[in-house]
Amino acid sequence: MTEIPSWKAAAEAHKRAMPVQRLVGNGMDFADVSELYRLVDTGRPWDEAAEELGERNLARADAALAEGHTATARDWYLFASACFRVGQVPLADTEPRKRELYRKLIAAFGAAGALAEPVTEHLDVDTPAGVVSGWLLRPAQVRNPPTVVIVGGFDGWREEYHLGATYLLDRGIAAFLADGPGQGESRLFHGSRMTPGVDEAFGTVAETLRADGRLGDRVGIWGNSMGGFLAGLAASAGEGFAACCVNGGTVRPAEILDRYPRFIAKVGPLLGIDDPEQARVAMERFRLTPERLARLQVPLLVLHGRPDRVFLIENARALFDAAGSPDKRWAEWPDGDHCVYNRSHEKHVLVADWFADRLLASTGRVPPPRSVT
């Protein structure tokens, strides 16, 4: 039996973790995805190949900007940021190169945001669980819009959800792309970790956004993957959020370790625990019990794909069934992969319209409470 070269095994593992539908559905150019796959199949390290593509897109952005093509430059900066983001994902926190690529993705995303109207802003929010770093995107010419906090999962980096945020902007809703405690910039550059008080961190974020005179007083939260668990946790903590969307979530994030024990490598950095067994025990403490979910009274939207093996559909259904909200909706895709990446546009319009109906009260388009099963 021929042994598979280590570089080939690594390339295949990265492609399984970051399939085409996830990368394209979350903002990477399809041509870049194809080229990335081709390069790693020839033996190029994943991070080097992605960085090369990112640098190429940066050069395109700079050239377009020099010619006065602002919209084109913005697109290339976003594609560059996506390449740098994808490149750093497999690297360990201890590798200096991870921070190097992350700084590049922040710079490229910020360059794109500087060309938007209004300008995308970088915000650091001090919370009881540490700093939460994020990007505030406001719709143009909309006064005091409601805001939706968007959060990812174990390795879902906030810029990955920019594409979904644009659907909210189109409907007059602001978005705050957040790296929660233990995620992304909040972890890498501020040392924030996910602790049992993480719900208080998101409550502080909501309070900060409501206190911003440019924004309205209604704040929703949209969590993806493990971020769906965080969204449910935050929405059931009190009155901080006016609506909650759980996409690809669960009542027990540690369930992923039942099927993929090696994923503990992602859990440890999130929690700030080096010992794998201690990290597993600590992760098991994060659960949404029926008693806790009964306190989730705000409008709730739960989305899930039936074939999802990261978080099983029955655990997402348990979240939905136990939630105390009188206005809740369940959306299921028979062919949906994790976070329904393979139905990107269909998912995004459903979520954006749902938030618009519930947060834009002044439009008179808010439907009566209902339960859809």
C-alpha distance (Angstrom), angle and dihedral (degrees) to the residues before:
residue distance angle dihedral
M1 . . .
T2 3.81 . .
E3 3.78 114.1 .
I4 3.81 115.0 -128.5
P5 3.83 111.7 -121.6
S6 3.80 113.1 -110.1
W7 3.81 92.4 -120.5
K8 3.80 90.4 53.4
A9 3.80 92.6 49.2
A10 3.81 90.1 49.5
A11 3.81 92.1 49.6
E12 3.79 92.0 50.8
A13 3.81 91.6 47.6
H14 3.81 91.5 51.8
K15 3.79 91.7 48.9
R16 3.80 91.1 51.1
A17 3.79 90.8 50.7
M18 3.81 92.7 45.0
P19 3.80 107.4 32.3
V20 3.78 123.3 -176.6
Q21 3.80 94.3 -102.0
R22 3.80 92.2 54.6
L23 3.80 94.7 47.1
V24 3.81 96.1 45.2
G25 3.81 94.0 38.1
N26 3.79 89.3 55.3
G27 3.77 100.7 48.3
M28 3.81 111.2 -77.0
D29 3.80 117.4 129.0
F30 3.81 111.5 -109.6
A31 3.82 90.8 -131.8
D32 3.82 89.3 56.3
V33 3.81 91.7 49.4
S34 3.80 91.2 51.2
E35 3.80 92.1 47.9
L36 3.80 92.2 46.0
Y37 3.80 91.1 53.5
R38 3.80 91.1 46.8
L39 3.79 93.2 50.7
V40 3.79 95.8 48.4
D41 3.80 89.5 47.8
T42 3.82 87.5 61.1
G43 3.80 92.1 53.2
R44 3.80 102.3 -92.3
P45 3.82 111.8 143.5
W46 3.81 111.4 -106.7
D47 3.80 95.4 -121.3
E48 3.82 93.8 48.3
A49 3.80 93.6 48.6
A50 3.80 92.5 48.5
E51 3.80 91.8 47.1
E52 3.80 91.2 52.1
L53 3.80 90.2 54.0
G54 3.78 91.0 46.6
E55 3.80 92.5 52.1
R56 3.79 90.1 49.8
N57 3.79 90.6 53.4
L58 3.80 90.8 47.8
A59 3.80 89.7 55.5
R60 3.81 89.6 50.4
A61 3.79 90.7 49.7
D62 3.81 93.4 49.6
A63 3.81 91.3 48.4
A64 3.81 92.4 49.6
L65 3.79 91.4 48.2
A66 3.82 91.3 50.7
E67 3.80 88.2 54.6
G68 3.79 92.5 50.1
H69 3.82 95.7 -108.1
T70 3.78 96.4 135.7
A71 3.80 98.4 167.6
T72 3.79 91.5 49.9
A73 3.80 91.5 48.1
R74 3.80 90.8 51.5
D75 3.80 91.6 53.5
W76 3.81 92.8 50.0
Y77 3.81 91.4 48.6
L78 3.80 89.5 53.1
F79 3.81 91.4 48.8
A80 3.81 89.3 48.5
S81 3.79 90.9 51.3
A82 3.80 90.1 50.1
C83 3.81 91.1 53.8
F84 3.80 93.1 50.3
R85 3.81 90.2 46.2
V86 3.78 93.0 52.1
G87 3.79 91.3 44.7
Q88 3.80 95.7 57.6
V89 3.80 97.3 46.6
P90 3.85 98.7 89.8
L91 3.81 94.3 44.6
A92 3.80 120.6 101.5
D93 3.79 119.7 -118.4
T94 3.79 88.7 -116.4
E95 3.81 91.5 63.2
P96 3.83 111.0 92.2
R97 3.78 88.5 -148.9
K98 3.81 90.8 68.8
R99 3.79 90.7 62.8
E100 3.80 90.6 43.3
L101 3.80 91.9 57.0
Y102 3.79 91.9 41.2
R103 3.81 90.8 54.9
K104 3.79 88.1 51.7
L105 3.80 92.6 51.4
I106 3.81 90.9 49.1
A107 3.82 91.5 49.3
A108 3.81 93.3 48.1
F109 3.81 93.3 46.0
G110 3.80 90.1 47.7
A111 3.81 90.6 50.0
A112 3.81 89.5 54.1
G113 3.79 91.0 46.8
A114 3.80 91.6 52.1
L115 3.80 87.7 61.5
A116 3.80 93.6 51.2
E117 3.79 126.5 94.8
P118 2.95 109.5 -100.1
V119 3.79 99.1 21.7
T120 3.81 117.7 -105.7
E121 3.80 108.5 -116.3
H122 3.78 130.6 -148.9
L123 3.82 111.8 -136.5
D124 3.81 132.5 -174.2
V125 3.80 114.0 -160.6
D126 3.82 119.5 -163.4
T127 3.81 109.2 -138.4
P128 3.83 136.7 170.4
A129 3.83 87.7 -99.9
G130 3.80 94.8 48.8
V131 3.78 134.8 -89.9
V132 3.81 118.8 -22.4
S133 3.81 109.9 -157.8
G134 3.77 121.3 -160.2
W135 3.77 151.7 145.2
L136 3.80 121.1 -105.5
L137 3.80 113.8 -150.1
R138 3.80 117.1 -172.7
P139 3.81 126.3 -168.2
A140 3.78 114.4 -113.0
Q141 3.81 118.3 -101.7
V142 3.83 93.9 0.0
R143 3.77 115.7 127.6
N144 3.83 118.2 -142.0
P145 3.80 97.3 -14.6
P146 3.79 121.9 -171.9
T147 3.80 114.6 -105.9
V148 3.79 135.0 -135.2
V149 3.81 119.9 -154.4
I150 3.82 109.3 -143.8
V151 3.80 119.2 -159.7
G152 3.81 134.4 177.2
G153 3.78 134.5 -151.5
F154 3.79 141.5 -109.3
D155 3.80 92.5 -38.7
G156 3.81 101.1 4.8
W157 3.78 106.1 123.5
R158 3.81 115.0 -153.1
E159 3.83 96.7 -119.5
E160 3.80 86.9 60.7
Y161 3.81 87.8 74.6
H162 3.79 97.2 52.3
L163 3.79 92.3 103.9
G164 3.80 91.3 56.3
A165 3.80 89.7 47.7
T166 3.80 90.9 58.6
Y167 3.81 89.1 63.8
L168 3.81 88.7 57.7
L169 3.81 91.7 47.5
D170 3.80 90.0 52.7
R171 3.80 87.9 57.8
G172 3.80 95.8 49.0
I173 3.81 97.3 -98.3
A174 3.81 125.1 127.4
A175 3.80 120.9 -134.5
F176 3.79 132.6 -149.8
L177 3.81 111.1 -158.7
A178 3.79 102.1 -154.8
D179 3.78 135.9 -166.2
G180 3.79 99.5 -155.9
P181 3.80 124.2 -152.0
G182 3.80 107.3 -56.1
Q183 3.79 94.2 19.0
G184 3.80 134.9 103.3
E185 3.77 119.2 -48.8
S186 3.80 91.7 0.0
R187 3.80 89.1 62.5
L188 3.79 102.3 32.4
F189 3.80 98.7 47.1
H190 3.82 105.4 19.1
G191 3.79 102.9 33.6
S192 3.82 94.3 -126.7
R193 3.80 114.9 160.3
M194 3.78 134.9 -167.3
T195 3.81 107.3 -101.2
P196 3.82 133.5 165.3
G197 3.82 87.2 -89.7
V198 3.80 93.2 62.6
D199 3.81 91.5 113.5
E200 3.81 88.8 62.0
A201 3.80 89.0 54.1
F202 3.79 91.8 58.4
G203 3.77 90.7 44.0
T204 3.80 88.6 56.8
V205 3.81 89.9 49.4
A206 3.81 90.5 53.5
E207 3.80 90.8 47.9
T208 3.81 91.2 50.1
L209 3.79 92.4 51.0
R210 3.80 92.8 48.6
A211 3.80 89.4 51.4
D212 3.82 91.6 55.4
G213 3.80 105.2 102.5
R214 3.80 91.8 -145.5
L215 3.81 92.8 60.1
G216 3.78 134.2 63.6
D217 3.79 127.4 -112.0
R218 3.83 96.8 -107.9
V219 3.81 117.0 90.4
G220 3.79 127.3 179.7
I221 3.80 130.5 -172.3
W222 3.81 128.6 -139.8
G223 3.79 116.6 -169.9
N224 3.79 126.5 -170.8
S225 3.82 124.6 -157.1
M226 3.82 108.1 -32.4
G227 3.81 84.1 -0.3
G228 3.81 85.7 66.8
F229 3.79 87.8 63.1
L230 3.82 88.9 48.7
A231 3.81 90.9 50.1
G232 3.80 91.3 52.4
L233 3.79 90.4 46.4
A234 3.81 92.4 50.1
A235 3.80 95.0 44.3
S236 3.81 91.8 50.8
A237 3.82 93.4 49.6
G238 3.78 97.9 79.7
E239 3.79 141.1 -67.3
G240 3.80 99.2 -38.8
F241 3.80 97.0 107.2
A242 3.80 130.8 49.9
A243 3.82 98.1 -162.4
C244 3.80 137.4 11.3
C245 3.81 133.2 -153.2
V246 3.83 120.7 -169.8
N247 3.80 113.8 -166.5
G248 3.79 117.1 -174.8
G249 3.80 91.5 -15.6
T250 3.79 137.7 145.5
V251 3.79 143.6 -159.0
R252 3.83 89.8 -121.2
P253 3.82 119.2 35.4
A254 3.83 91.6 -171.3
E255 3.81 88.5 71.5
I256 3.81 88.6 87.8
L257 3.80 88.3 68.8
D258 3.81 90.3 59.4
R259 3.81 89.7 67.6
Y260 3.80 102.5 22.5
P261 3.83 109.2 34.0
R262 3.81 92.2 173.0
F263 3.80 89.0 65.4
I264 3.79 85.8 82.1
A265 3.82 84.0 90.1
K266 3.84 87.2 72.0
V267 3.80 94.5 42.8
G268 3.81 97.1 54.6
P269 3.83 96.7 60.8
L270 3.81 91.1 44.6
L271 3.80 90.8 57.0
G272 3.80 97.4 31.8
I273 3.82 91.7 -121.1
D274 3.80 118.7 132.5
D275 3.81 98.9 -170.7
P276 3.85 108.8 84.3
E277 3.81 95.5 -147.7
Q278 3.79 93.1 48.1
A279 3.81 89.4 47.9
R280 3.80 91.1 52.0
V281 3.81 92.2 50.1
A282 3.80 91.1 47.3
M283 3.82 92.2 49.1
E284 3.81 90.7 52.8
R285 3.80 88.9 63.8
F286 3.80 90.5 67.4
R287 3.79 104.8 88.0
L288 3.77 137.8 140.2
T289 3.78 103.3 -136.7
P290 3.82 122.6 -162.6
E291 3.81 87.8 -109.9
R292 3.80 91.3 54.8
L293 3.80 93.3 44.3
A294 3.79 91.3 52.1
R295 3.82 85.0 68.8
L296 3.82 91.0 58.1
Q297 3.79 97.3 99.8
V298 3.81 102.8 153.5
P299 3.81 123.5 96.4
L300 3.81 109.0 -70.5
L301 3.81 132.7 -159.3
V302 3.82 118.7 -173.1
L303 3.81 121.1 -170.6
H304 3.80 125.5 -174.0
G305 3.77 142.8 159.7
R306 3.80 116.2 -130.8
P307 3.85 95.3 -138.1
D308 3.85 91.8 51.5
R309 3.82 109.1 133.4
V310 3.80 96.7 175.8
F311 3.80 92.0 68.7
L312 3.79 115.7 7.1
I313 3.78 118.8 -122.6
E314 3.81 92.6 -123.9
N315 3.80 90.0 62.1
A316 3.79 91.5 51.8
R317 3.79 88.8 47.7
A318 3.80 89.9 51.8
L319 3.81 88.3 56.8
F320 3.78 91.5 50.3
D321 3.81 96.0 45.1
A322 3.81 95.0 48.4
A323 3.82 96.0 45.3
G324 3.78 112.1 110.1
S325 3.79 95.6 -144.6
P326 3.83 115.2 126.4
D327 3.82 87.6 -153.6
K328 3.78 109.9 56.5
R329 3.77 134.9 140.5
W330 3.81 131.8 -163.7
A331 3.83 119.7 -154.6
E332 3.81 119.2 -174.1
W333 3.81 131.7 -177.5
P334 3.84 116.8 -157.4
D335 3.82 89.3 -153.5
G336 3.80 98.2 31.4
D337 3.78 118.0 132.8
H338 3.80 123.8 -152.3
C339 3.82 109.0 -44.1
V340 3.82 87.3 -1.2
Y341 3.81 90.7 -90.2
N342 3.80 89.3 160.3
R343 3.82 91.7 62.1
S344 3.79 96.8 45.9
H345 3.81 102.8 151.4
E346 3.80 94.3 38.6
K347 3.81 90.0 50.7
H348 3.79 95.0 45.9
V349 3.79 96.4 50.1
L350 3.79 91.2 47.9
V351 3.81 92.6 51.2
A352 3.82 95.2 42.2
D353 3.81 93.8 48.1
W354 3.79 90.9 46.6
F355 3.81 92.1 53.1
A356 3.81 91.1 44.6
D357 3.80 91.4 53.8
R358 3.79 91.7 51.8
L359 3.80 105.1 35.0
L360 3.80 102.1 37.8
A361 3.78 94.6 70.1
S362 3.80 93.1 156.2
T363 3.80 91.1 66.0
G364 3.78 92.6 64.3
R365 3.81 90.3 -129.4
V366 3.81 96.7 115.5
P367 3.82 108.7 123.3
P368 3.80 122.1 -141.9
P369 3.81 116.3 -90.7
R370 3.77 113.3 -81.9
S371 3.77 141.5 168.0
V372 3.80 115.6 -133.8
T373 3.77 117.5 -172.4
